[in-house]
Amino acid sequence: MSDQIIVDRYARVLYAEAPKALHQDMELIRKTLEGSGELRRCLTSPVVPGTKKLAVLEAIFGGRVEVIVLRFIRLLAQRQREALLLPIAQAYRRIREEALGITPVHARTCYAPSVAGLRRIQAVLQKKIGTAIRLEITEDASLLGGMILRIGDTVYDGSVRHQLSQLRSRVQRQEV
């Protein structure tokens, strides 16, 4: 069985168990693991024994997450699937957002917008898409200005860099 099938099954079972109660715990796990490359390497390393991995996870999350989540972490450790904890937390987030009708939107901008600008962007996108959105913004100075939006599999490139590239292509075609 592929890891993705296993990840989806675990995430769906967790969501079905208690979707509201576990949301904050799964977000804590996701953010912690995404924010620590060292912890991810520890969990995926074949050299680190499973007991050590479990001890690390219990030290980090013990007392901070619900008992059911801690039991789940122990279950993963027993089955030597600690490395799947981050993908499971990410899948849990995706499943929850699908159930709530939330569309994830990733925006790359030249600089971080102000709070008012962020609200404006969210309002416009929610109106265009017709659903609630979760907006993630990443700064990318190479864009020069504008933004690139990724909504699902669709990318909208409104960056100055892209517009300059298109202009360059048009000018080159006219010269030939």
N, CA, C and O atoms as a DFTB+ gen file, in Angstrom:
704 C
 N C O
     1  1       0.854      -1.171       0.000
     2  2       0.000       0.000       0.000
     3  2       0.903       1.239       0.000
     4  3       1.879       1.299       0.747
     5  1       0.575       2.215      -0.832
     6  2       1.419       3.408      -0.931
     7  2       1.254       4.291       0.304
     8  3       0.237       4.254       0.996
     9  1       2.300       5.088       0.551
    10  2       2.266       5.987       1.705
    11  2       1.113       6.975       1.616
    12  3       0.507       7.300       2.637
    13  1       0.793       7.464       0.411
    14  2      -0.278       8.455       0.275
    15  2      -1.633       7.872       0.670
    16  3      -2.452       8.563       1.275
    17  1      -1.870       6.613       0.332
    18  2      -3.123       5.964       0.725
    19  2      -3.184       5.828       2.243
    20  3      -4.226       6.069       2.852
    21  1      -2.066       5.443       2.848
    22  2      -1.989       5.298       4.308
    23  2      -2.217       6.651       4.973
    24  3      -2.983       6.759       5.931
    25  1      -1.547       7.680       4.460
    26  2      -1.683       9.035       5.009
    27  2      -3.139       9.480       4.957
    28  3      -3.673       9.970       5.952
    29  1      -3.789       9.313       3.798
    30  2      -5.185       9.725       3.664
    31  2      -6.097       8.952       4.613
    32  3      -7.010       9.531       5.202
    33  1      -5.861       7.657       4.764
    34  2      -6.697       6.861       5.668
    35  2      -6.571       7.342       7.108
    36  3      -7.574       7.543       7.792
    37  1      -5.333       7.527       7.565
    38  2      -5.128       8.007       8.933
    39  2      -5.780       9.378       9.123
    40  3      -6.454       9.603      10.129
    41  1      -5.590      10.290       8.177
    42  2      -6.140      11.641       8.299
    43  2      -7.666      11.605       8.318
    44  3      -8.294      12.327       9.092
    45  1      -8.259      10.778       7.480
    46  2      -9.728      10.691       7.436
    47  2     -10.294      10.115       8.740
    48  3     -11.325      10.577       9.229
    49  1      -9.624       9.120       9.290
    50  2     -10.079       8.539      10.557
    51  2      -9.979       9.578      11.671
    52  3     -10.898       9.709      12.480
    53  1      -8.877      10.313      11.718
    54  2      -8.733      11.355      12.737
    55  2      -9.814      12.419      12.589
    56  3     -10.398      12.861      13.579
    57  1     -10.078      12.829      11.351
    58  2     -11.093      13.858      11.134
    59  2     -12.478      13.341      11.523
    60  3     -13.273      14.072      12.113
    61  1     -12.763      12.089      11.193
    62  2     -14.068      11.511      11.524
    63  2     -14.244      11.352      13.029
    64  3     -15.363      11.427      13.537
    65  1     -13.140      11.133      13.746
    66  2     -13.196      10.913      15.196
    67  2     -13.691      12.155      15.940
    68  3     -14.619      12.076      16.744
    69  1     -13.071      13.286      15.668
    70  2     -13.452      14.516      16.373
    71  2     -12.929      15.711      15.592
    72  3     -11.892      16.269      15.948
    73  1     -13.623      16.113      14.536
    74  2     -13.090      17.155      13.652
    75  2     -12.815      18.490      14.338
    76  3     -11.840      19.160      13.997
    77  1     -13.632      18.885      15.279
    78  2     -13.433      20.192      15.919
    79  2     -12.387      20.133      17.018
    80  3     -11.571      21.044      17.159
    81  1     -12.411      19.059      17.796
    82  2     -11.508      18.961      18.942
    83  2     -10.048      18.786      18.532
    84  3      -9.149      19.245      19.236
    85  1      -9.808      18.135      17.415
    86  2      -8.435      17.814      17.026
    87  2      -7.793      18.854      16.113
    88  3      -6.587      18.805      15.874
    89  1      -8.573      19.776      15.610
    90  2      -8.046      20.742      14.642
    91  2      -6.825      21.491      15.185
    92  3      -5.795      21.558      14.514
    93  1      -6.930      22.042      16.369
    94  2      -5.817      22.822      16.928
    95  2      -4.595      21.949      17.169
    96  3      -3.466      22.387      16.950
    97  1      -4.812      20.724      17.616
    98  2      -3.682      19.823      17.854
    99  2      -2.981      19.462      16.551
   100  3      -1.752      19.448      16.489
   101  1      -3.744      19.173      15.524
   102  2      -3.136      18.809      14.242
   103  2      -2.430      20.011      13.616
   104  3      -1.409      19.849      12.947
   105  1      -2.960      21.204      13.827
   106  2      -2.282      22.412      13.340
   107  2      -0.969      22.627      14.094
   108  3       0.034      23.018      13.498
   109  1      -0.977      22.373      15.397
   110  2       0.244      22.487      16.192
   111  2       1.298      21.509      15.679
   112  3       2.464      21.873      15.528
   113  1       0.898      20.292      15.416
   114  2       1.825      19.279      14.899
   115  2       2.344      19.695      13.533
   116  3       3.546      19.626      13.275
   117  1       1.444      20.126      12.658
   118  2       1.846      20.516      11.301
   119  2       2.841      21.682      11.345
   120  3       3.892      21.630      10.707
   121  1       2.507      22.720      12.090
   122  2       3.382      23.894      12.156
   123  2       4.732      23.551      12.783
   124  3       5.770      24.030      12.326
   125  1       4.721      22.732      13.816
   126  2       5.965      22.346      14.479
   127  2       6.864      21.569      13.519
   128  3       8.057      21.851      13.413
   129  1       6.292      20.600      12.829
   130  2       7.095      19.775      11.923
   131  2       7.533      20.545      10.682
   132  3       8.653      20.361      10.207
   133  1       6.670      21.398      10.155
   134  2       7.059      22.203       8.991
   135  2       8.151      23.202       9.359
   136  3       8.982      23.563       8.525
   137  1       8.142      23.641      10.607
   138  2       9.098      24.648      11.043
   139  2      10.437      24.088      11.507
   140  3      11.363      24.856      11.769
   141  1      10.559      22.778      11.613
   142  2      11.801      22.197      12.119
   143  2      12.319      21.095      11.200
   144  3      11.857      19.955      11.245
   145  1      13.277      21.458      10.378
   146  2      13.910      20.474       9.501
   147  2      14.634      19.407      10.297
   148  3      14.679      18.245       9.893
   149  1      15.200      19.799      11.425
   150  2      15.936      18.856      12.267
   151  2      14.997      17.777      12.821
   152  3      15.349      16.598      12.850
   153  1      13.815      18.185      13.254
   154  2      12.840      17.227      13.771
   155  2      12.368      16.294      12.655
   156  3      12.234      15.089      12.867
   157  1      12.117      16.850      11.469
   158  2      11.703      16.013      10.335
   159  2      12.795      14.994       9.989
   160  3      12.494      13.832       9.719
   161  1      14.055      15.428       9.998
   162  2      15.160      14.501       9.704
   163  2      15.236      13.402      10.757
   164  3      15.498      12.243      10.436
   165  1      15.007      13.768      12.008
   166  2      15.020      12.778      13.090
   167  2      13.948      11.716      12.849
   168  3      14.209      10.521      12.987
   169  1      12.737      12.159      12.488
   170  2      11.625      11.225      12.307
   171  2      11.782      10.336      11.073
   172  3      11.260       9.222      11.042
   173  1      12.494      10.818      10.065
   174  2      12.655      10.038       8.836
   175  2      13.944       9.240       8.805
   176  3      14.149       8.442       7.891
   177  1      14.810       9.434       9.774
   178  2      16.105       8.758       9.790
   179  2      15.967       7.289      10.172
   180  3      15.348       6.966      11.185
   181  1      16.539       6.403       9.367
   182  2      16.516       4.985       9.728
   183  2      17.509       4.657      10.848
   184  3      17.440       3.583      11.445
   185  1      18.417       5.570      11.127
   186  2      19.441       5.358      12.152
   187  2      18.884       5.593      13.556
   188  3      19.297       4.937      14.512
   189  1      17.944       6.535      13.672
   190  2      17.369       6.864      14.981
   191  2      16.350       5.788      15.343
   192  3      15.420       5.532      14.579
   193  1      16.522       5.154      16.511
   194  2      15.573       4.107      16.915
   195  2      14.174       4.665      17.161
   196  3      14.005       5.824      17.541
   197  1      13.183       3.817      16.935
   198  2      11.791       4.214      17.112
   199  2      11.476       4.692      18.510
   200  3      10.668       5.603      18.688
   201  1      12.109       4.085      19.512
   202  2      11.860       4.500      20.897
   203  2      12.333       5.933      21.128
   204  3      11.701       6.697      21.858
   205  1      13.449       6.285      20.498
   206  2      13.980       7.656      20.617
   207  2      13.036       8.639      19.914
   208  3      12.760       9.719      20.436
   209  1      12.543       8.260      18.729
   210  2      11.611       9.122      17.990
   211  2      10.353       9.366      18.815
   212  3       9.865      10.493      18.897
   213  1       9.833       8.306      19.423
   214  2       8.632       8.439      20.247
   215  2       8.911       9.328      21.455
   216  3       8.083      10.165      21.816
   217  1      10.067       9.150      22.079
   218  2      10.417       9.974      23.239
   219  2      10.493      11.449      22.860
   220  3      10.056      12.310      23.624
   221  1      11.042      11.741      21.696
   222  2      11.135      13.127      21.221
   223  2       9.735      13.689      20.994
   224  3       9.436      14.801      21.427
   225  1       8.875      12.925      20.315
   226  2       7.512      13.391      20.038
   227  2       6.716      13.591      21.323
   228  3       5.973      14.564      21.448
   229  1       6.867      12.680      22.273
   230  2       6.155      12.828      23.539
   231  2       6.667      14.029      24.330
   232  3       5.892      14.711      25.002
   233  1       7.972      14.287      24.250
   234  2       8.535      15.449      24.949
   235  2       8.003      16.749      24.353
   236  3       7.749      17.712      25.076
   237  1       7.838      16.770      23.038
   238  2       7.368      17.988      22.369
   239  2       5.864      18.183      22.537
   240  3       5.405      19.281      22.851
   241  1       5.100      17.110      22.324
   242  2       3.642      17.259      22.272
   243  2       2.912      16.790      23.530
   244  3       1.731      17.094      23.695
   245  1       3.577      16.066      24.410
   246  2       2.937      15.597      25.643
   247  2       2.438      16.775      26.466
   248  3       3.192      17.716      26.714
   249  1       1.195      16.741      26.889
   250  2       0.626      17.831      27.672
   251  2       0.149      19.002      26.826
   252  3      -0.511      19.907      27.337
   253  1       0.476      18.994      25.538
   254  2       0.055      20.094      24.649
   255  2      -1.058      19.669      23.699
   256  3      -1.724      20.515      23.102
   257  1      -1.262      18.356      23.559
   258  2      -2.293      17.855      22.656
   259  2      -3.234      16.935      23.416
   260  3      -2.910      16.455      24.503
   261  1      -4.385      16.698      22.841
   262  2      -5.377      15.805      23.449
   263  2      -4.803      14.393      23.585
   264  3      -3.893      14.008      22.852
   265  1      -5.339      13.644      24.515
   266  2      -4.881      12.271      24.772
   267  2      -5.024      11.414      23.519
   268  3      -4.154      10.594      23.225
   269  1      -6.112      11.597      22.783
   270  2      -6.331      10.787      21.576
   271  2      -5.223      11.039      20.540
   272  3      -4.819      10.117      19.831
   273  1      -4.739      12.263      20.454
   274  2      -3.670      12.583      19.510
   275  2      -2.368      11.953      19.978
   276  3      -1.602      11.441      19.162
   277  1      -2.114      11.982      21.256
   278  2      -0.908      11.353      21.792
   279  2      -0.951       9.839      21.570
   280  3       0.065       9.227      21.237
   281  1      -2.129       9.238      21.756
   282  2      -2.266       7.792      21.473
   283  2      -2.024       7.514      19.997
   284  3      -1.426       6.501      19.635
   285  1      -2.495       8.425      19.146
   286  2      -2.282       8.275      17.714
   287  2      -0.787       8.320      17.382
   288  3      -0.304       7.524      16.577
   289  1      -0.066       9.242      17.996
   290  2       1.383       9.350      17.780
   291  2       2.065       8.053      18.224
   292  3       2.967       7.563      17.544
   293  1       1.646       7.504      19.346
   294  2       2.208       6.231      19.829
   295  2       1.908       5.087      18.862
   296  3       2.751       4.222      18.628
   297  1       0.691       5.095      18.302
   298  2       0.326       4.075      17.319
   299  2       1.240       4.154      16.098
   300  3       1.715       3.131      15.605
   301  1       1.483       5.361      15.619
   302  2       2.396       5.533      14.484
   303  2       3.787       5.004      14.834
   304  3       4.433       4.355      14.011
   305  1       4.242       5.281      16.048
   306  2       5.565       4.826      16.479
   307  2       5.618       3.294      16.541
   308  3       6.610       2.692      16.130
   309  1       4.570       2.673      17.045
   310  2       4.527       1.214      17.118
   311  2       4.618       0.598      15.725
   312  3       5.229      -0.455      15.540
   313  1       4.007       1.262      14.756
   314  2       3.995       0.746      13.384
   315  2       5.146       1.288      12.542
   316  3       5.200       1.076      11.331
   317  1       6.065       1.989      13.205
   318  2       7.249       2.566      12.557
   319  2       6.863       3.490      11.401
   320  3       7.434       3.430      10.312
   321  1       5.878       4.345      11.672
   322  2       5.396       5.288      10.663
   323  2       5.453       6.729      11.165
   324  3       4.625       7.556      10.784
   325  1       6.418       7.023      12.010
   326  2       6.568       8.376      12.550
   327  2       6.799       9.386      11.440
   328  3       6.364      10.534      11.536
   329  1       7.476       8.965      10.398
   330  2       7.792       9.865       9.283
   331  2       6.532      10.355       8.570
   332  3       6.574      11.349       7.845
   333  1       5.420       9.663       8.774
   334  2       4.167      10.057       8.115
   335  2       3.378      11.097       8.908
   336  3       2.323      11.544       8.459
   337  1       3.877      11.482      10.075
   338  2       3.128      12.405      10.921
   339  2       2.877      13.746      10.236
   340  3       1.757      14.254      10.289
   341  1       3.881      14.328       9.599
   342  2       3.672      15.606       8.898
   343  2       2.711      15.448       7.719
   344  3       1.767      16.231       7.613
   345  1       2.907      14.468       6.824
   346  2       1.925      14.321       5.735
   347  2       0.505      14.064       6.238
   348  3      -0.463      14.500       5.614
   349  1       0.376      13.362       7.360
   350  2      -0.960      13.114       7.917
   351  2      -1.566      14.423       8.411
   352  3      -2.746      14.684       8.172
   353  1      -0.783      15.243       9.092
   354  2      -1.278      16.537       9.577
   355  2      -1.661      17.438       8.405
   356  3      -2.658      18.157       8.475
   357  1      -0.874      17.402       7.328
   358  2      -1.204      18.200       6.138
   359  2      -2.475      17.677       5.468
   360  3      -3.313      18.464       5.029
   361  1      -2.621      16.359       5.387
   362  2      -3.827      15.770       4.796
   363  2      -5.052      16.065       5.656
   364  3      -6.141      16.306       5.134
   365  1      -4.872      16.046       6.971
   366  2      -5.969      16.382       7.889
   367  2      -6.471      17.801       7.599
   368  3      -7.675      18.051       7.535
   369  1      -5.520      18.718       7.428
   370  2      -5.882      20.112       7.132
   371  2      -6.658      20.201       5.814
   372  3      -7.668      20.899       5.731
   373  1      -6.185      19.495       4.794
   374  2      -6.845      19.499       3.490
   375  2      -8.261      18.930       3.587
   376  3      -9.202      19.503       3.038
   377  1      -8.408      17.807       4.283
   378  2      -9.717      17.158       4.437
   379  2     -10.674      18.068       5.203
   380  3     -11.845      18.186       4.843
   381  1     -10.178      18.704       6.249
   382  2     -11.005      19.618       7.041
   383  2     -11.462      20.797       6.193
   384  3     -12.634      21.171       6.227
   385  1     -10.545      21.381       5.436
   386  2     -10.896      22.527       4.603
   387  2     -11.893      22.142       3.517
   388  3     -12.800      22.915       3.209
   389  1     -11.734      20.955       2.935
   390  2     -12.704      20.486       1.937
   391  2     -14.085      20.359       2.569
   392  3     -15.083      20.772       1.977
   393  1     -14.143      19.790       3.764
   394  2     -15.421      19.589       4.452
   395  2     -16.088      20.913       4.800
   396  3     -17.315      21.019       4.781
   397  1     -15.281      21.924       5.119
   398  2     -15.817      23.234       5.496
   399  2     -15.998      24.164       4.300
   400  3     -16.499      25.278       4.455
   401  1     -15.598      23.721       3.113
   402  2     -15.735      24.545       1.919
   403  2     -14.728      25.684       1.851
   404  3     -15.019      26.735       1.281
   405  1     -13.556      25.487       2.424
   406  2     -12.509      26.512       2.415
   407  2     -11.533      26.209       1.285
   408  3     -11.055      25.082       1.152
   409  1     -11.240      27.220       0.475
   410  2     -10.305      27.069      -0.632
   411  2      -8.949      27.636      -0.233
   412  3      -8.843      28.814       0.107
   413  1      -7.906      26.799      -0.273
   414  2      -6.572      27.335       0.029
   415  2      -6.040      28.142      -1.161
   416  3      -6.118      27.695      -2.305
   417  1      -5.502      29.323      -0.882
   418  2      -4.927      30.190      -1.913
   419  2      -3.527      30.567      -1.465
   420  3      -3.326      31.036      -0.345
   421  1      -2.562      30.358      -2.348
   422  2      -1.191      30.750      -2.039
   423  2      -0.829      31.928      -2.926
   424  3      -0.982      31.864      -4.146
   425  1      -0.351      32.999      -2.317
   426  2       0.039      34.203      -3.058
   427  2       1.515      34.473      -2.841
   428  3       1.999      34.444      -1.709
   429  1       2.225      34.733      -3.920
   430  2       3.617      35.191      -3.841
   431  2       3.616      36.652      -4.223
   432  3       3.133      37.025      -5.292
   433  1       4.158      37.477      -3.350
   434  2       4.200      38.911      -3.597
   435  2       5.621      39.419      -3.408
   436  3       6.458      38.766      -2.785
   437  1       5.868      40.584      -3.952
   438  2       7.179      41.218      -3.839
   439  2       7.454      41.595      -2.386
   440  3       8.597      41.523      -1.934
   441  1       6.434      41.991      -1.664
   442  2       6.567      42.358      -0.250
   443  2       5.265      42.001       0.458
   444  3       4.226      41.848      -0.184
   445  1       5.321      41.872       1.754
   446  2       4.126      41.522       2.525
   447  2       3.158      42.700       2.534
   448  3       3.562      43.822       2.840
   449  1       1.896      42.467       2.206
   450  2       0.920      43.561       2.228
   451  2       0.582      43.968       3.658
   452  3       0.787      43.207       4.604
   453  1       0.064      45.174       3.792
   454  2      -0.390      45.654       5.104
   455  2      -1.612      44.842       5.515
   456  3      -2.157      44.076       4.721
   457  1      -2.029      45.015       6.740
   458  2      -3.208      44.308       7.235
   459  2      -4.437      44.696       6.404
   460  3      -5.250      43.842       6.049
   461  1      -4.562      45.995       6.099
   462  2      -5.693      46.457       5.278
   463  2      -5.600      45.873       3.872
   464  3      -6.611      45.469       3.299
   465  1      -4.398      45.828       3.319
   466  2      -4.204      45.249       1.988
   467  2      -4.525      43.771       1.977
   468  3      -5.111      43.262       1.022
   469  1      -4.145      43.086       3.029
   470  2      -4.423      41.659       3.152
   471  2      -5.926      41.408       3.203
   472  3      -6.426      40.486       2.558
   473  1      -6.642      42.221       3.964
   474  2      -8.110      42.091       4.038
   475  2      -8.756      42.340       2.680
   476  3      -9.697      41.650       2.287
   477  1      -8.235      43.340       1.971
   478  2      -8.767      43.666       0.643
   479  2      -8.551      42.503      -0.321
   480  3      -9.460      42.127      -1.062
   481  1      -7.357      41.941      -0.309
   482  2      -7.042      40.800      -1.178
   483  2      -7.968      39.638      -0.856
   484  3      -8.529      39.020      -1.761
   485  1      -8.132      39.333       0.439
   486  2      -9.016      38.235       0.837
   487  2     -10.449      38.481       0.392
   488  3     -11.100      37.569      -0.118
   489  1     -10.946      39.689       0.574
   490  2     -12.330      39.998       0.202
   491  2     -12.542      39.835      -1.297
   492  3     -13.543      39.261      -1.727
   493  1     -11.603      40.339      -2.090
   494  2     -11.720      40.234      -3.545
   495  2     -11.684      38.773      -3.977
   496  3     -12.493      38.345      -4.801
   497  1     -10.746      38.006      -3.419
   498  2     -10.627      36.598      -3.799
   499  2     -11.848      35.793      -3.377
   500  3     -12.319      34.941      -4.131
   501  1     -12.365      36.053      -2.177
   502  2     -13.549      35.328      -1.734
   503  2     -14.744      35.631      -2.627
   504  3     -15.556      34.751      -2.912
   505  1     -14.845      36.871      -3.063
   506  2     -15.943      37.245      -3.949
   507  2     -15.789      36.575      -5.313
   508  3     -16.768      36.079      -5.870
   509  1     -14.571      36.555      -5.857
   510  2     -14.322      35.945      -7.173
   511  2     -14.510      34.435      -7.146
   512  3     -15.109      33.859      -8.053
   513  1     -13.988      33.795      -6.090
   514  2     -14.039      32.339      -6.006
   515  2     -15.417      31.861      -5.549
   516  3     -15.897      30.816      -5.987
   517  1     -16.042      32.630      -4.671
   518  2     -17.372      32.267      -4.194
   519  2     -17.351      31.358      -2.976
   520  3     -18.392      30.826      -2.590
   521  1     -16.185      31.168      -2.362
   522  2     -16.093      30.374      -1.140
   523  2     -15.166      31.086      -0.157
   524  3     -14.468      32.036      -0.509
   525  1     -15.179      30.605       1.071
   526  2     -14.212      31.103       2.046
   527  2     -12.825      30.655       1.603
   528  3     -12.681      29.610       0.967
   529  1     -11.808      31.438       1.934
   530  2     -10.454      31.076       1.531
   531  2      -9.514      31.094       2.736
   532  3      -9.774      31.751       3.743
   533  1      -8.423      30.357       2.601
   534  2      -7.305      30.438       3.538
   535  2      -6.140      30.954       2.707
   536  3      -5.636      30.261       1.823
   537  1      -5.722      32.174       3.000
   538  2      -4.694      32.846       2.206
   539  2      -3.341      32.724       2.878
   540  3      -3.167      33.105       4.035
   541  1      -2.382      32.185       2.132
   542  2      -0.992      32.125       2.583
   543  2      -0.179      33.020       1.669
   544  3      -0.284      32.926       0.446
   545  1       0.624      33.881       2.253
   546  2       1.430      34.804       1.456
   547  2       2.901      34.530       1.692
   548  3       3.352      34.384       2.828
   549  1       3.641      34.462       0.590
   550  2       5.087      34.290       0.632
   551  2       5.712      35.480      -0.071
   552  3       5.270      35.885      -1.147
   553  1       6.744      36.035       0.547
   554  2       7.461      37.155      -0.079
   555  2       8.490      36.614      -1.070
   556  3       9.200      35.648      -0.791
   557  1       8.551      37.267      -2.241
   558  2       9.507      36.893      -3.286
   559  2       9.926      38.168      -4.007
   560  3       9.229      38.643      -4.904
   561  1      11.065      38.716      -3.608
   562  2      11.530      39.997      -4.152
   563  2      11.820      39.929      -5.645
   564  3      11.857      40.963      -6.311
   565  1      12.025      38.729      -6.182
   566  2      12.337      38.612      -7.609
   567  2      11.136      38.955      -8.497
   568  3      11.301      39.111      -9.707
   569  1       9.944      39.075      -7.930
   570  2       8.756      39.402      -8.725
   571  2       8.734      40.862      -9.162
   572  3       8.036      41.205     -10.117
   573  1       9.467      41.710      -8.497
   574  2       9.551      43.144      -8.778
   575  2       8.280      43.889      -8.393
   576  3       8.358      45.066      -8.041
   577  1       7.141      43.269      -8.443
   578  2       5.861      43.875      -8.101
   579  2       4.751      42.932      -8.513
   580  3       5.010      41.915      -9.157
   581  1       3.524      43.251      -8.153
   582  2       2.400      42.384      -8.497
   583  2       2.379      41.142      -7.628
   584  3       2.990      41.107      -6.560
   585  1       1.662      40.111      -8.098
   586  2       1.602      38.865      -7.338
   587  2       1.286      37.690      -8.242
   588  3       0.772      37.844      -9.350
   589  1       1.609      36.514      -7.734
   590  2       1.275      35.253      -8.394
   591  2       0.358      34.503      -7.438
   592  3       0.707      34.282      -6.278
   593  1      -0.821      34.112      -7.927
   594  2      -1.786      33.371      -7.115
   595  2      -1.846      31.929      -7.583
   596  3      -1.858      31.654      -8.783
   597  1      -1.884      31.010      -6.627
   598  2      -2.113      29.600      -6.940
   599  2      -3.360      29.183      -6.194
   600  3      -3.404      29.181      -4.964
   601  1      -4.386      28.824      -6.975
   602  2      -5.656      28.382      -6.414
   603  2      -5.875      26.972      -6.956
   604  3      -6.226      26.796      -8.123
   605  1      -5.670      25.987      -6.117
   606  2      -5.732      24.602      -6.580
   607  2      -4.605      24.355      -7.566
   608  3      -3.435      24.574      -7.250
   609  1      -4.957      23.899      -8.761
   610  2      -3.958      23.625      -9.797
   611  2      -3.788      24.793     -10.758
   612  3      -3.001      24.704     -11.701
   613  1      -4.506      25.880     -10.538
   614  2      -4.468      27.018     -11.453
   615  2      -3.555      28.116     -10.909
   616  3      -3.621      28.462      -9.729
   617  1      -2.708      28.656     -11.778
   618  2      -1.789      29.728     -11.391
   619  2      -2.143      30.975     -12.195
   620  3      -2.276      30.922     -13.418
   621  1      -2.293      32.086     -11.500
   622  2      -2.536      33.389     -12.121
   623  2      -1.295      34.240     -11.869
   624  3      -0.990      34.585     -10.728
   625  1      -0.584      34.573     -12.944
   626  2       0.663      35.313     -12.809
   627  2       0.442      36.767     -13.196
   628  3       0.366      37.101     -14.378
   629  1       0.339      37.623     -12.192
   630  2       0.182      39.054     -12.415
   631  2       1.410      39.809     -11.942
   632  3       1.324      40.971     -11.546
   633  1       2.559      39.137     -11.987
   634  2       3.779      39.768     -11.508
   635  2       4.370      40.687     -12.572
   636  3       4.159      40.485     -13.768
   637  1       5.101      41.684     -12.132
   638  2       5.776      42.602     -13.052
   639  2       6.805      41.829     -13.865
   640  3       6.962      42.081     -15.060
   641  1       7.502      40.903     -13.242
   642  2       8.491      40.087     -13.949
   643  2       7.844      39.355     -15.129
   644  3       8.412      39.324     -16.221
   645  1       6.671      38.769     -14.920
   646  2       5.966      38.053     -15.989
   647  2       5.508      39.020     -17.089
   648  3       5.623      38.713     -18.276
   649  1       4.995      40.170     -16.697
   650  2       4.546      41.153     -17.683
   651  2       5.705      41.663     -18.524
   652  3       5.559      41.861     -19.730
   653  1       6.867      41.877     -17.888
   654  2       8.051      42.301     -18.639
   655  2       8.508      41.210     -19.601
   656  3       8.936      41.500     -20.718
   657  1       8.420      39.972     -19.172
   658  2       8.790      38.847     -20.028
   659  2       7.871      38.767     -21.254
   660  3       8.335      38.535     -22.371
   661  1       6.586      38.958     -21.037
   662  2       5.632      38.948     -22.160
   663  2       5.901      40.109     -23.121
   664  3       5.850      39.938     -24.339
   665  1       6.185      41.275     -22.571
   666  2       6.491      42.438     -23.390
   667  2       7.746      42.180     -24.215
   668  3       7.779      42.500     -25.403
   669  1       8.779      41.608     -23.602
   670  2      10.017      41.281     -24.302
   671  2       9.737      40.318     -25.458
   672  3      10.273      40.489     -26.553
   673  1       8.911      39.325     -25.221
   674  2       8.569      38.353     -26.265
   675  2       7.843      39.017     -27.423
   676  3       8.125      38.716     -28.583
   677  1       6.910      39.918     -27.127
   678  2       6.165      40.625     -28.189
   679  2       7.104      41.500     -29.006
   680  3       7.009      41.547     -30.232
   681  1       8.002      42.186     -28.331
   682  2       8.948      43.057     -29.042
   683  2       9.862      42.221     -29.941
   684  3      10.130      42.607     -31.079
   685  1      10.331      41.108     -29.454
   686  2      11.209      40.239     -30.236
   687  2      10.494      39.668     -31.458
   688  3      11.104      39.545     -32.520
   689  1       9.233      39.321     -31.333
   690  2       8.469      38.769     -32.468
   691  2       8.251      39.842     -33.540
   692  3       8.240      39.527     -34.730
   693  1       8.079      41.080     -33.142
   694  2       7.854      42.142     -34.101
   695  2       9.133      42.508     -34.845
   696  3       9.075      42.989     -35.977
   697  1      10.284      42.286     -34.220
   698  2      11.555      42.614     -34.872
   699  2      11.882      41.619     -35.980
   700  3      12.556      41.977     -36.945
   701  1      11.426      40.403     -35.861
   702  2      11.785      39.365     -36.830
   703  2      11.023      39.495     -38.108
   704  3      11.213      38.695     -39.024
